[in-house]
Amino acid sequence: MEEVDNIIIVSLRSIGCDIPDDVASIKAFSTDIVVDGAATALATINEKYKFPRRLPNEMSARFRICTNMANACKELGYADDIGYHQFLYSNESEVRKLFMWLVEKLPRESSDATAEPTGVSAVLNKAITDELEYRAEAPWTLPVAKRSGYARRVATIPGPTPKSPPTYVPHQQWEGLRGVHRLHASVVVIPAGAGDVTKPLSKELRKYYAGALPYLTAQPPVRQDVAPSILEKVSAEYTAAREWEEIWNKEGMDTGLSEAEFRDRKRQFVRSKMAEYVRSSALKGDGAGFGRNDADSFASFLDSFSDRGLRNAKGSRFTHAEKFQFTQDEGAAAAVADTEEELRKRREEELRALQERLDALSAEVDRMEHEIRNFNVNTSQLESNLREEKSASATKEALYRSKVKVFELLPEADKNIELLQGLVSTSTKRLVELATKWEAVRAPLVLEYRTLKESQDGRMTESRRKLAQIKEFRESMKQIAEEARIKDELYRQLTAEYEKMTKDINRSIYTRRILEIVKNIKKQREDIDKVLIETRALQKEINHTSDVLNRTFSATDELIFKDAKKDDACRRAYKYLASLHEHCNVLIADVENTGKLLNEIRDFEEKLEQLNQQNVLPNLERITADYIQVKKENQALSAKLSGRA
Amino acid sequence: MELPASVTGGLGLLGNKAHFATPAAGVALTKAAVSVLLKVTTEAEAVDGEAALKGVDRATLKQAYAALVSLLLEAAKHNKTEADVKAALEDAKVSEDRAGPIAAVYAAEIVELRTVLSSTGFGFPHVVDADWRLDYYMKDNQLEKVNQPVYLIRLKTEQNGGKGPDVQFSASLEELQDLVNTLKDASRNLKPVSI
C-alpha cells in the first residue's frame, strides 16, 4: 500500500496541494489534508468544481462543503457510497480508495509530455505547426495599426502545470514592407587593443580612438544601415582571420618563419608583384597611363592572386567610372565637329599639312635611325678587330721577352743549367714541405667542417620533425574542438529534451509498481492453483474413503445380517455395528460443522478488524463533539433571532 | 556564434576590474547599447550621460561598446538564448557575476532586437487593401448589346519603404468567384497542416 500512497502524495503535490513533508502515508492524513487534496483535485479535473481549500470553523458550513464535494464526486462517477463523513470523519481505506479514484481522474498532461517529439526534424515540424496554428487563430491587423510594418501581439504559452500561470511572450509579426529597406552596409571601424597590456596601443591611435572616432553605432551615415554594417564588418573580420589561419597552417608553417615575418614576406611578395606589373605596363603603354584595357587587365592580374575569381566579370567601380568618362569624351568631341563645319575643314587641312610634315620628319628619323644603326654595327666590328689585334701583340711580346732571356743565358750554358736544376730541386722540396704542413692544418679543419655540417643537418631534420609534430597537434586540436562542439550541441539538445521529459516524474514509480503488482499477482495465482489442486486431491481422498467405508459397511452389514438370524451374538454384533455407523456419521457431521464454524470465526475476526480500522470510537467522539458544536451554533443563532425579534 | 578577435577582446574589457569597476557599469553599457540599437536614444545621451560610465577611459569605453553592440546584433541574428550569450561572454573572460546580468538585458530585449534586424530585406509587393466596383457593361464599338456585369478590382500594395504600384484587373462574376474560392482553398489548407 505504501507505493499507492506515495503515488497519491506525489500526484497531489504536483497539482499544488500543501502536504507537509513528514506525511508519508494516507494513514497520517488529517481532515484538513483530505479536504485540501480533494478540493484541489476536483478543481483540476473540472474548473467548475471550486471548493475552499480550508474548512471554515462553523460546523454547518463544513458540513455543507463536504456534502457538496461528495455530490461532485458522485457527478463525476464515483461508484461507491460517498457522503460528507468520508471527508469529515475519514478512515484510511476509504480515503485511499477515494484518492486513487481522484488521481486516476486527473487530466493526463504527463502522457502529452511523453508524446512530445524528439529529434531535429520532428522539432522543426512541431515548430511549424505551432506557428501555423498560432497564425490561424491570430487576428488580422489593419495596416494603419502597425508600426512600420510590424504587428505586435502577445502569444500566450500555457504553464507547465494547469495551476501555474501562463507566460506571455511578445510576438512580433512581419506584415508588409513599409518599414523594410534594402541591405546597404557602409565601412565601420571597430576599435581594438585599447585594454591590451602586453601590446600597448600607439599614442596616436589611442588619441584617435578616444577623440575623433565616433561610437560604432554612430559611424554609418544612415541610421538604418547600423545593423547590417556592423554584421558585415564582424563577419568580414572573422572570415579574414579564418582565411589567414588557413594560409598560415598550409604554407606559413613550413617556411620556418615566425608569423609576423611570414606576413611581412607575403606582403612584400604581393607588393613587388604589383610594382612589377605596374612597371611593365607603364613601359608597354602608349603614354596614356592606365587605359581601359589596362584597368581590365589589372583586374585580371588581381585575379591571378586569388583563385576565387571574385573580381572577374563585374569589374571594379573604378573601371566603370573610367569607361563612363571615356565614352563621354568621345561623344563631346563629335558634337563639336558636327556643329562647326568650317572649323572642321580647316582643321582637316591643318591636320593634313601636319600629317605630311610628320610623315616627312618620321621618314627622316627613320633614315637617320637606319644610319645610326649602320654606324653602330661598324663601330662594334672595328672594336672587336682592335681587341683581337691587342691580344695578338701581347702574346708576341711575352714570347719575345722569354727568348731574350734565353739568349742572355746562352754563353755559359752548363753552369746556368746546373744552377737552374738546383733551383728546381729546392723549389720542389719546398713544395713538398708546404704540402705536408697544409695537410696537417687541413685535416682538423675538414673534420670540424664535417661535424658542423652534420649537426646542421641534424638540426634541420629536428626542426622538420618538430614542424610535422606541430602540424599534427594542430590537426588534432581542430578535431578535438570540432568534437567538443558537436558534443556540446548534443548536450544542449539532450538537456532540452530532458527538461521536456522531467514533467512526468512519477512515471518510473508507476511502472515499477505495475511490474511489482504483476509479479505479485502471478505468485498469488500460483499459490491459488496449488491450493486448489490440494483441495481437489483431498476431496478425492475423502470421496474415496467414504466409498470404501460405505462398501465395507454394506458388505459387513450383509454378512452379519445373514448370521444374525441364527446366532444371538451375531445379532448383538449387528446392533453394535449399526450404532457404530450411526455414531460415526454424527462424528463426521460434527467435524464438518467445526470447519464451518472456524471459517465463520475467521470471517468475523476480519470484520472486527475492519471495524477497528474504521476507528469508530474516536470518530464517534468527534461526531458527538461536532454535534454539540452544531447545537451550540443553533442556540446562538436562535438567540440572535430572538434578540432581533 | 562566431566572433572575431577584436570583438572578444572588447568584451574581455567588461570583465576587467581595472576598466569597469563594478558589474553595474557593464549592465549600464549594455542597456545603452540596446536603447541606441532600438533607436530610442542617441549615443551622446545613453553612453555619455550615464553616471555609471563616468571615469572610464574613452578609448576603452568605445571598444567595449563596439564589442557589445556586435555581440548583441550577432546573437539576435542567430536567435541565441540567454545561456548562449552568457557562455560567449564567459569565453571572452567575463566572470559569471558580470556576464549574467548582461545576458539578462539581452534576453529581455531579444524580440525588439530581432525586429530591428528584420527591417533589412526585401519582398514581393504586399497587398494592403482592395477596392472593387461593379460595372454593368452595356455595349461597345463592335457589339451593340452586351449587357454583362463586370467587376473592376484594384489591389493596393506597398513595397520597400512605402507605397507600391496599384494592381488593377477586371473579372466577371464567375472569374471572381473562382479567384475567391482558390484563395479560400489556400487558407483552408492551413488548418490540416496546423493540427
Interface residues (C-beta under 8 A of the other chain):
Chain A: I128 T129 L132 E133 R135 A136 P143 S148 G149 Y150 V169 P170 H171 Q172 W174 E175 G176 L177 R178 G179 V180 H181 R182 L183 I190 P191 A192 G193 A194 G195 D196 L201 R206 Y209 A210 G211 L213 P214 Y215 L216 T217 A218 R223 Q224 V226 A227 P228 I230 L231 K233 V234 S235 E237 Y238 A240 A241
Chain B: E2 L3 P4 A5 S6 V7 G9 G10 G12 L13 N16 A18 H19 A33 V36 L37 K39 T42 E43 V47 D57 R58 A59 T60 K62 Q63 Y65 A66 A67 V69 S70 L73 E74 K77 V111 R114 T115 V116 L117 S118 S119 T120 G121 F122 G123 P125 H126 V128 D129 E158 Q159 N160 G161 G162 G164 L190 K191 V193 S194 I195
